[in-house]
Structures are given as structure tokens and as C-alpha cells.
Amino acid sequence: MSIALRAPSYIRAISPYVPGKPITELARQMGIAVEKIVKLASNENPRGMSPKARKAVEAALAGAERYPDQFDLIAALAERHGVAAEQVVLGNGSNDVLDMAARVFLAPGRSAVFSQHAFAVYPLATMSAGAECIVAPARHYGHDPAAMLAAIRPDTHLVWIANPNNPTGNFLPQAELRAFIEKIPPHVAVVLDEAYTEYLAPTDRADAVAWIGDIPNLIVTRTFSKIYGLAGLRVGYGVARAEVADLLNRVRQPFNVNNLALAGALAALDDHVFVADSFDLNRRGMEQIVAGLKHLGLDHIPSHGNFVTVAVADGAAVNHKLLQQGVIVRPIGGYGLPNHLRVTIGLEAENLRFLEALDKALRA
């Protein structure tokens, strides 16, 4: 008997996460030169990292032989959010913090609630802890607070919320979101995933971290992978009550964020010009792509992130035709949306390349 069969059944039942196709993989498969490929699949910042972050990363190479010290980044994040350092937990990407939350609060015999069409890591983290996934039906492709509240059972120990949501881009207004969270039983942990919060219009923003003072079961997670352009360095964080953060730190892998990531994130955090310029680029790019989709007669889900999800007749077929043209987007059949594709907002020329390739794919 293979030792693989000795693994718990809940581990063997997990479907592995499928990331966006790397540029180099498509180059090998299709024989297309790397420089001719456009990747708009993984919601990365098309501008790359900021010059300040790059300079900091290069300087940090000199200390790469030493184990990392998280003190400075934690202190900066605590100051930014007006919380104690003991409330901040760093992760190897915010996905790492999500996994910590699952390991702390979930176990066999427990359940977690999340929305239909929500981030794929929620079921992965839930199942890896041996807990049961409860999927609440979506409302207009996004979270339905009433349905999620109704789905909570006596054995529910965690509720996952993404705002804005990935891959649909839906956004719950902050007043509605807070009212929803306050109705969740206080013994149930609430993870509010704000990976795309920096892309929200200023009028839509709220300081959800400040809610932790009134809502002790709330954990807020953020990432440096999106607007800060550090996806390849893998650094994110969570903020919670100190006693909750302490539990997360107990299951956190030692030295889970490396020296280069720590240096890059610390520099990126205060590069306000880079963040503002990235926000403006995304806004203009969103307008460009939405106008192009309307010109092609295609419907899309209004998005508050750095991506937009578009309806096509056959997501897999259209995606293949785009790949043949050297354009990588994200098919999302695994999210229950087989007739949709998610496309990241890129540079102006990249967006144009996508729209031209999409037009050709639809007519082929």
C-alpha cells in the first residue's frame, strides 16, 4: 500500500491550487518568444516594484546569510495602523496568514463559511485543517451577507470574507460589511481579506483594522503582492487582537518572511508616490478595458480591484485561443464560472494587446 493512502482523507480530497500560467511555461508550450508574451493572469502590478523597494532589496542582499528579523516591518505596520506590535503577524504572502488562521481555528468536526465564487485559498485552507466547507450562494457574483449568516452552524468556527472579492471584483460597501460582521456570532473567527483594498476609490475606503477594537473576533489581512508590486517576494500580514495574533504566531513557521521581502516591503510601505501612480494607472486601464469589452459586445462584472471578469461563451476555448496569440489571462471555471475569464489590468499597450487578441479569438 502506498504511504499516500495513509494521509488523512481530507488531505487527499484537496484539489491543488492552480496558479496563473507563467510566461516561461507558455513560451515552452507554444514556441513563442518570452518578450512577445503578455501576462494578465495573476493580478500583479504591471509597473513592477517601486524604485525605493528595489534599492532596498538590493541593499539587503549583503545580509542574506543571516536569518531575518521582522521587528522593523512589524513596527512600521503597527504605527501605520495605530495598533500594538503584538497585534501584527507577518506571512509569506497573505495566503500564509490565511493558512495560520485555519490551523488555529479549524479542525475535523468544525466548519468554515465562505461565499460562492470566493478566493480558492479559502476551501484549500479549510480542508487542509480537516474542517468542512460551507459555501453560501452568491448575490450578483459577490458576497450575500444574509446567505452567509444563514449558513453558519453550531460547528462553524470561521467565516472567510474577501472585500473586494477575487475573482469577481465585487465590493460590499463598508457600512454593510461592518453590519454583517457584527452579526456573526462572537465565538466565530472572522477573516477579512483586504488584498485589493488599495485599489478602492477613496470614497469607498474605511479603516477596517480600527474595527478590531470593537469586534474582537476580527482578523484583517493585507498583502504587498498587489499594488506594492512585490508578488515574487511573498510578503503579507494580518492584524488582530493581541491574544489572537499570539495564537497565529504559534503556528507560524519561523523566519517565514525572508530578508529581501522584509526590506522591500518596508521601503514600499512609505513609497506613497508609487502607490498613487499605480492606482491612477489601474483606474485608466480599467476604463480602457471596460470600453473595449463594451465595443466587443461583452458583459463584465463591475470590479473594484486591479482586474475585471468578462463573460464569454466558452472560457476554456477562448482562453486557449488567447494563449496561442501569446496572451495569458485567467480561466475561472474552477470558481464556478466556466463562461468567464479574469483579466488583470496591465499597461496601456498590454491592455490593447489583450483586446485585439480577444477580438480575434471571438471571431476565430
Protein Blocks (a to p, Z undefined) as FASTA:
>chain_A
ZZklmpcfklmmpccddddddfklmmmmnopafklpccdfkopafklpafklmmmmmmmm
mmmmpccdfklmmmmmmmmnopafklpccdehjklmmmmmmmmmgcehiacdddehiafk
lmmmmmmnopacdddddeehiacfklmmmmpcfklcbdcddddddfklpacdfklmmmmm
mmpcfkbccdddffklmmpcfklgccfklmmmmmmmbccdddfklmnopmmnopaddddd
fklmmmmmmmpcghkbcfklmmmmmmmmmmmmlmmmmmmmmmmmmmmmmmmmmmnopacd
ddfbfbdcdddfblmlmmmmmmmnopacddfklnopakbccdddddfklmmmmmmmmmmm
mmZZ
